[in-house]
């Protein structure tokens, strides 16, 4: 196994009893279904399987309901605390410390997805100075008209200092029909007829009482999907051949480093892939920011990314939205979504945008990999003239061995499938085409066109 990231997407999760969401603020009710709400930005459905929606900018924030927040203009526009509307005591389960925080909230409009969903992953782009944090929640409406609870999708801060909470997902959230597994909302019986055709997101922004500090949320989004159970996918035809100059970093050279952040090595595929792409864009951490890393360690930016993506509940660095949020904290735009084929990745690579993919496979299923994994992230740097995949695979013995070329049809299958046979002959799940996409604050026209084609802009 080359990642501690669980592979539960598309797997039914049996839950014996409903559990509370543990939300730190009061939950307004979800409005009844109505006409498509202003400010709800449905993206293009990728093969009718994926809907991307996001809120960013003054008009979008106005479309929701705010209590104590305001939208600030300028080069770094976003939603901030204007005047706190309440206080709450939060006992951090990972430090045992109880602290008082003041907060303000924003509840988004109802988003009617173009895809009645079986799974939803929320993500956000925000700045969270020391002494601030945010919580993202989701409430869906089932196709029978009833509501899910308000589920906590993440409690996030970029730092881990004395004035910060420990960033965390929240286990144990369920209502008997759906549940949260780390960062993913999923129906418990995805083979049934129940779906989630609409949902709302809610932000709660926190800061130390009486301070002038505030998180600044630049973007809030979600990917809703309904990928059918499948062991195989049809191979796409090769398209544009291009290879981007993405730096090559090995996760394996970090084995045994910083046990408090899951010990490096195979557990760090996600932050290692994120580091490669951030450095491609020139948005990696500075020497001053990585000064805490043992100077004998190579590629300290990888250690830094692991520290800054570590989920204290999951006890690993593979939380998908946390990796996107880390990239956003570096000044990037970032989203978690699913794509429908390698042709989609070719579209982004042709525009100069590398893509991070999630896949699982046996050693026999990916020629040249030399290992099997129940969940692993790679940075896709390009495609050969034959259409094969140029992957910066962090599961390599050193940086020089990171660039690999994998057969197109094999790679497409292990990335897009939702079901697979594991080493013992049983059935396990696959990611169904999950990717991280990071892009610069001022994309080129070609990059804008590519991103818009997938509903990311």
C-alpha distance (Angstrom), angle and dihedral (degrees) to the residues before:
residue distance angle dihedral
X1 . . .
X2 3.78 . .
X3 3.78 98.6 .
X4 3.76 135.8 38.3
X5 3.81 86.7 -146.1
X6 3.80 107.8 120.6
X7 3.78 117.7 -125.1
X8 3.78 101.7 -144.2
X9 3.77 100.3 131.2
X10 3.80 109.5 120.3
X11 3.80 91.4 10.0
X12 3.79 115.9 115.6
X13 3.80 111.7 -116.1
X14 3.80 114.2 -149.0
X15 3.78 111.9 -146.8
X16 3.76 120.5 -176.1
X17 3.80 98.5 -160.5
X18 3.77 139.5 10.4
X19 3.79 118.3 -99.8
X20 3.80 131.9 -160.3
X21 3.79 121.5 -103.6
X22 3.77 96.3 -128.2
X23 3.81 91.4 -137.2
X24 3.77 113.6 176.9
X25 3.80 96.2 -144.1
X26 3.78 138.2 44.6
X27 3.82 116.0 -82.0
X28 3.81 121.2 -131.7
X29 3.80 115.4 -147.1
X30 3.78 121.6 -98.3
X31 3.77 112.5 -107.1
X32 3.78 118.8 -115.5
X33 3.81 116.3 -96.1
X34 3.77 112.0 -78.6
X35 3.77 140.4 153.5
X36 3.80 115.1 -41.9
X37 3.78 106.7 -69.3
X38 3.77 123.0 -118.9
X39 3.76 112.0 -108.9
X40 3.78 92.5 30.1
X41 3.78 105.2 121.1
X42 3.79 110.5 -161.3
X43 3.76 112.1 -164.5
X44 3.75 126.8 -145.8
X45 3.77 111.0 -72.5
X46 3.81 106.3 -119.0
X47 3.78 102.5 -133.5
X48 3.83 87.9 -26.9
X49 3.80 88.9 -68.9
X50 3.82 104.2 95.2
X51 3.80 136.1 46.8
X52 3.80 120.6 -170.5
X53 3.79 119.0 -164.2
X54 3.78 130.4 172.4
X55 3.79 142.9 170.2
X56 3.79 120.5 -143.4
X57 3.78 131.6 145.1
X58 3.78 135.7 33.4
X59 3.81 97.6 -68.5
X60 3.78 92.6 50.8
X61 3.80 93.5 48.9
X62 3.82 89.3 49.4
X63 3.80 88.8 56.1
X64 3.80 89.9 66.1
X65 3.79 132.4 61.1
X66 3.78 115.5 -99.6
X67 3.78 130.0 -166.7
X68 3.79 112.3 -169.6
X69 3.80 96.4 -14.4
X70 3.78 133.8 108.3
X71 3.77 137.0 -170.8
X72 3.79 115.6 -116.5
X73 3.84 120.8 -154.6
X74 3.77 129.1 -145.7
X75 3.79 138.2 79.0
X76 3.80 90.4 -43.7
X77 3.79 100.3 38.3
X78 3.76 121.1 176.1
X79 3.78 150.8 123.6
X80 3.82 117.6 -65.6
X81 3.78 140.2 169.4
X82 3.79 110.5 -86.2
X83 3.79 99.9 173.4
X84 3.78 124.0 -9.2
X85 3.79 115.1 -115.3
X86 3.79 98.3 -162.3
X87 3.79 149.6 -10.4
X88 3.77 131.4 -119.3
X89 3.79 137.1 -177.5
X90 3.80 113.0 -126.4
X91 3.79 120.5 -166.8
X92 3.77 106.0 -156.0
X93 3.82 105.3 -135.6
X94 3.81 91.0 -154.0
X95 3.81 98.4 52.2
X96 3.81 101.8 22.8
X97 3.82 88.6 -130.3
X98 3.79 120.0 137.1
X99 3.79 117.0 -152.6
X100 3.78 135.6 170.7
X101 3.80 118.1 -120.0
X102 3.76 132.8 -177.4
X103 3.78 118.3 -141.0
X104 3.79 149.9 -173.4
X105 3.80 128.7 -161.2
X106 3.79 143.3 -144.8
X107 3.81 122.6 -167.1
X108 3.77 116.5 -163.9
X109 3.79 126.3 -135.5
X110 3.78 120.0 -94.6
X111 3.78 108.8 -81.5
X112 3.80 114.5 -150.2
X113 3.76 103.3 -154.1
X114 3.78 121.0 -139.7
X115 3.81 84.1 -138.5
X116 3.83 119.3 54.0
X117 3.77 94.5 -131.9
X118 3.77 136.7 -131.6
X119 3.84 91.4 179.0
X120 3.79 136.4 26.5
X121 3.81 129.8 -171.7
X122 3.81 118.8 -169.7
X123 3.80 123.4 -154.8
X124 3.79 137.6 179.0
X125 3.80 143.5 -165.2
X126 3.79 112.3 -145.1
X127 3.77 147.1 145.3
X128 3.80 113.1 -130.4
X129 3.82 113.0 -176.1
X130 3.80 118.0 -156.8
X131 3.78 108.3 -72.9
X132 3.82 94.5 34.4
X133 3.79 136.8 85.2
X134 3.78 141.2 162.9
X135 3.76 140.1 -138.9
X136 3.81 125.7 -148.9
X137 3.79 120.3 -157.2
X138 3.78 134.7 -177.8
X139 3.78 132.3 -157.1
X140 3.78 120.2 -174.7
X141 3.77 133.7 -167.3
X142 3.77 114.5 -133.2
X143 3.79 120.4 -134.7
X144 3.82 88.5 -107.3
X145 3.83 89.3 62.5
X146 3.80 98.4 -106.3
X147 3.79 125.1 119.7
X148 3.77 135.1 -118.2
X149 3.79 118.2 -133.2
X150 3.76 117.9 -95.8
X151 3.79 98.9 -86.9
X152 3.81 121.5 -156.2
X153 3.81 107.2 -126.9
X154 3.79 95.3 -176.5
X155 3.79 147.1 -27.1
X156 3.77 107.3 -138.2
X157 3.74 141.0 -171.2
X158 3.79 125.5 154.5
X159 3.79 93.9 -138.5
X160 3.78 137.5 57.0
X161 3.78 102.2 -157.5
X162 3.78 129.5 131.4
X163 3.81 92.3 -83.8
X164 3.83 94.6 48.6
X165 3.77 132.9 84.6
X166 3.79 117.9 -128.2
X167 3.81 109.2 -96.8
X168 3.76 108.9 -116.0
X169 3.75 150.4 166.8
X170 3.80 117.2 -137.1
X171 3.78 121.6 -123.3
X172 3.80 126.6 -160.6
X173 3.80 98.5 47.2
X174 3.82 113.3 140.2
X175 3.78 144.1 126.3
X176 3.80 100.3 -160.1
X177 3.81 93.5 -94.2
X178 3.79 102.7 52.7
X179 3.76 136.3 17.3
X180 3.78 144.1 -177.1
X181 3.78 120.8 -113.5
X182 3.80 106.7 -170.1
X183 3.82 100.0 -63.7
X184 3.81 102.7 -5.5
X185 3.79 133.4 86.3
X186 3.82 109.4 -151.0
X187 3.76 137.4 170.8
X188 3.77 110.5 -116.0
X189 3.82 92.2 -135.1
X190 3.78 105.0 38.3
X191 3.80 91.2 168.9
X192 3.80 91.1 61.3
X193 3.80 129.0 85.5
X194 3.81 97.8 -103.6
X195 3.81 114.7 108.4
X196 3.80 139.0 167.8
X197 3.83 107.7 -123.9
X198 3.82 96.2 171.4
X199 3.78 140.5 23.4
X200 3.79 145.7 167.5
X201 3.78 131.4 -137.6
X202 3.78 125.3 -145.9
X203 3.79 129.5 -161.2
X204 3.78 124.4 -158.7
X205 3.80 114.5 -169.2
X206 3.82 117.6 -157.8
X207 3.79 134.8 -166.5
X208 3.78 140.4 163.7
X209 3.83 108.8 -77.3
X210 3.77 115.3 -93.3
X211 3.80 94.6 9.1
X212 3.79 126.9 122.7
X213 3.78 91.1 -134.5
X214 3.78 121.1 118.1
X215 3.77 141.2 171.0
X216 3.79 113.1 -115.7
X217 3.80 113.8 -145.4
X218 3.79 112.7 -160.9
X219 3.77 98.1 175.5
X220 3.80 139.3 9.1
X221 3.78 121.1 -171.8
X222 3.77 148.0 152.0
X223 3.76 139.0 -152.2
X224 3.80 114.4 -140.9
X225 3.78 117.1 -169.4
X226 3.78 145.1 170.0
X227 3.78 106.2 -165.9
X228 3.82 110.4 174.1
X229 3.78 121.5 -127.4
X230 3.79 107.7 -88.2
X231 3.79 137.4 161.2
X232 3.80 95.3 -167.0
X233 3.79 138.2 26.8
X234 3.81 131.0 -158.7
X235 3.79 113.1 -99.1
X236 3.80 116.0 -111.9
X237 3.79 122.0 -133.0
X238 3.82 117.7 -103.2
X239 3.77 115.3 -98.1
X240 3.79 133.8 172.5
X241 3.81 116.4 5.4
X242 3.80 111.4 -142.8
X243 3.79 135.9 137.5
X244 3.79 122.5 -156.6
X245 3.80 122.6 -147.4
X246 3.80 95.6 -111.9
X247 3.84 113.8 166.8
X248 3.80 114.9 -113.2
X249 3.82 118.7 -127.9
X250 3.79 127.3 173.0
X251 3.80 121.0 -142.3
X252 3.80 91.1 -161.7
X253 3.82 94.5 68.8
X254 3.81 87.2 63.0
X255 3.80 95.4 58.6
X256 3.80 110.5 139.6
X257 3.79 95.1 14.6
X258 3.81 118.8 133.2
X259 3.82 104.1 -8.4
X260 3.81 88.5 -165.0
X261 3.82 86.8 69.5
X262 3.82 95.0 46.5
X263 3.79 99.4 -77.6
X264 3.79 103.1 -86.8
X265 3.78 123.4 -107.4
X266 3.79 117.6 78.5
X267 3.81 91.8 2.9
X268 3.81 93.1 63.8
X269 3.81 103.3 62.5
X270 3.80 92.5 113.2
X271 3.83 99.5 50.9
X272 3.82 89.7 39.7
X273 3.81 91.0 54.6
X274 3.80 90.5 45.1
X275 3.81 89.8 51.0
X276 3.80 92.0 52.7
X277 3.79 92.5 52.8
X278 3.81 95.0 42.2
X279 3.79 90.8 52.6
X280 3.80 89.4 47.7
X281 3.80 86.9 60.0
X282 3.82 93.1 41.6
X283 3.81 92.4 -115.6
X284 3.80 100.9 115.1
X285 3.81 123.1 124.2
X286 3.79 121.6 -76.0
X287 3.79 126.0 -115.8
X288 3.78 88.9 -103.3
X289 3.80 90.7 54.7
X290 3.81 92.4 50.8
X291 3.82 94.8 42.9
X292 3.82 89.4 106.5
X293 3.84 90.8 64.7
X294 3.81 118.0 97.4
X295 3.83 103.4 -95.3
X296 3.81 90.7 -135.2
X297 3.82 90.3 66.1
X298 3.80 118.8 94.8
X299 3.81 120.5 -134.9
X300 3.82 96.1 18.8
X301 3.80 89.6 -177.0
X302 3.81 87.4 74.3
X303 3.82 91.9 55.4
X304 3.80 88.4 48.1
X305 3.81 92.5 51.1
X306 3.81 90.6 49.2
X307 3.80 90.9 52.6
X308 3.81 91.6 47.4
X309 3.82 96.5 47.7
X310 3.81 98.6 40.7
X311 3.81 112.0 128.8
X312 3.80 108.0 -150.4
X313 3.81 93.6 -156.5
X314 3.80 95.9 45.7
X315 3.82 89.2 39.3
X316 3.77 92.2 -140.7
X317 3.79 145.7 79.5
X318 3.82 97.8 -115.5
X319 3.80 100.4 92.7
X320 3.81 101.4 130.3
X321 3.83 99.6 -148.6
X322 3.81 90.8 42.9
X323 3.80 89.7 58.5
X324 3.81 90.3 49.4
X325 3.80 90.6 46.5
X326 3.80 89.8 51.3
X327 3.80 90.7 52.6
X328 3.80 89.0 49.1
X329 3.81 90.3 50.7
X330 3.82 85.6 59.9
X331 3.81 90.7 60.3
X332 3.80 97.4 -92.6
X333 3.77 132.2 121.2
X334 3.79 111.4 -118.9
X335 3.79 140.5 -179.2
X336 3.78 140.4 173.9
X337 3.78 114.6 -138.0
X338 3.78 145.1 136.5
X339 3.78 125.2 -105.0
X340 3.77 126.2 -155.4
X341 3.79 104.6 -136.1
X342 3.78 145.3 -12.5
X343 3.80 85.7 -91.2
X344 3.81 86.6 69.4
X345 3.80 91.1 53.1
X346 3.82 89.2 47.6
X347 3.81 88.4 56.3
X348 3.80 91.2 55.8
X349 3.81 95.5 41.4
X350 3.81 90.2 49.7
X351 3.81 86.9 57.6
X352 3.81 91.1 50.5
X353 3.82 97.5 -99.6
X354 3.83 117.6 128.3
X355 3.80 116.4 -151.9
X356 3.81 131.3 -144.5
X357 3.81 113.3 -140.5
X358 3.81 133.6 -164.3
X359 3.81 120.3 -143.6
X360 3.81 144.1 152.3
X361 3.79 129.3 -153.4
X362 3.78 150.1 146.4
X363 3.78 117.9 -99.5
X364 3.81 88.7 -109.8
X365 3.81 92.3 56.7
X366 3.82 99.0 62.6
X367 3.78 113.7 48.2
X368 3.78 112.6 -137.0
X369 3.80 97.8 12.6
X370 3.79 94.4 102.1
X371 3.80 94.8 -156.8
X372 3.78 142.5 62.8
X373 3.80 127.4 -132.2
X374 3.77 141.2 -173.7
X375 3.80 89.9 -146.9
X376 3.78 132.8 -0.4
X377 3.82 140.4 163.3
X378 3.82 126.3 -141.3
X379 3.80 134.1 177.5
X380 3.80 111.7 -124.6
X381 3.80 109.0 -143.4
X382 3.79 100.0 175.2
X383 3.79 151.8 -61.1
X384 3.78 134.5 -82.7
X385 3.80 124.8 -126.4
X386 3.82 87.6 -95.7
X387 3.80 91.2 54.1
X388 3.80 96.2 -107.5
X389 3.79 118.8 146.5
X390 3.80 121.9 -100.8
X391 3.80 101.2 -152.3
X392 3.77 127.5 -177.5
X393 3.78 92.9 -144.6
X394 3.83 110.4 -166.9
X395 3.84 90.7 -161.8
X396 3.79 89.1 87.9
X397 3.79 132.3 116.6
X398 3.81 93.7 -116.0
X399 3.80 141.7 -9.6
X400 3.81 92.6 -88.0
X401 3.81 90.5 60.2
X402 3.82 96.8 49.0
X403 3.83 98.3 92.7
X404 3.80 108.4 83.8
X405 3.79 134.6 167.4
X406 3.80 113.8 -142.0
X407 3.80 127.6 -169.7
X408 3.78 111.1 -96.5
X409 3.80 99.8 -131.7
X410 3.81 93.3 45.3
X411 3.79 93.3 48.6
X412 3.78 94.0 45.4
X413 3.79 91.0 53.8
X414 3.80 97.8 47.9
X415 3.81 91.2 47.2
X416 3.82 101.0 43.3
X417 3.78 103.5 37.1
X418 3.78 121.4 97.2
X419 3.81 97.6 -160.6
X420 3.79 130.7 44.8
X421 3.79 141.2 164.3
X422 3.78 112.9 -107.4
X423 3.79 129.7 -147.7
X424 3.82 92.8 -83.6
X425 3.80 93.9 49.9
X426 3.79 94.5 -104.3
X427 3.78 125.7 124.6
X428 3.80 119.9 -98.9
X429 3.78 132.1 173.4
X430 3.80 132.7 -102.2
X431 3.79 131.9 -153.1
X432 3.79 97.4 -106.0
X433 3.81 94.2 -135.9
X434 3.80 102.5 -42.9
X435 3.80 116.5 172.7
X436 3.80 141.4 170.3
X437 3.80 113.9 -134.7
X438 3.82 119.4 -165.2
X439 3.81 122.3 -177.2
X440 3.81 136.0 171.3
X441 3.82 125.6 -94.9
X442 3.81 89.8 -111.6
X443 3.80 107.1 38.5
X444 3.78 121.1 -171.7
X445 3.79 120.2 -108.1
X446 3.80 89.9 -102.2
X447 3.80 90.4 51.4
X448 3.80 91.0 48.1
X449 3.80 90.9 53.2
X450 3.79 92.1 49.1
X451 3.80 93.9 47.6
X452 3.80 93.2 45.6
X453 3.79 90.5 52.6
X454 3.81 87.6 66.2
X455 3.80 96.8 40.3
X456 3.81 93.5 -107.4
X457 3.81 94.5 121.1
